[in-house]
């Protein structure tokens, strides 16, 4: 298995992650859309400022995620640090819209109210199926 190729393919094709944060020593998981930028090695997601995950990340920015397979079992999972990005959603909108065309409406209607987060991680577990799993180092 070409782990890097499969990692990049899944990060380009899959549109959602299950994002895990910690609040008061309890894990919290939710589904969010994402865009992965291979140049900066950052996974981006956006949310509204009053969303509970903003508060959770401010208190503890250690997160974990797994991509949500569109079919079969193939997915990427990793742990990393989430931080408010120096960029805003408009800076990365082309990547989001290319991946998720309907996201254009979200950006047009609510873009000025969205906070952009980046997740940085060093390694990811790439799974194609029950027999093909590998570790990709960023």
Buried (B, 14 or more C-beta within 10 A) or exposed (E): EEBBEBBBBBBBEBBBBBBBBBBEEEEEEEEBBBBBBEEEEBBBBBBEEEBEBBEBBEEBBEBBBBBBBEEEEBBBBBBBBBBEBEBBBEEBBEBBBEBBEEBBEBBEEEBEEBBBBBBBBEEBBBBBEEEEBBEBEB
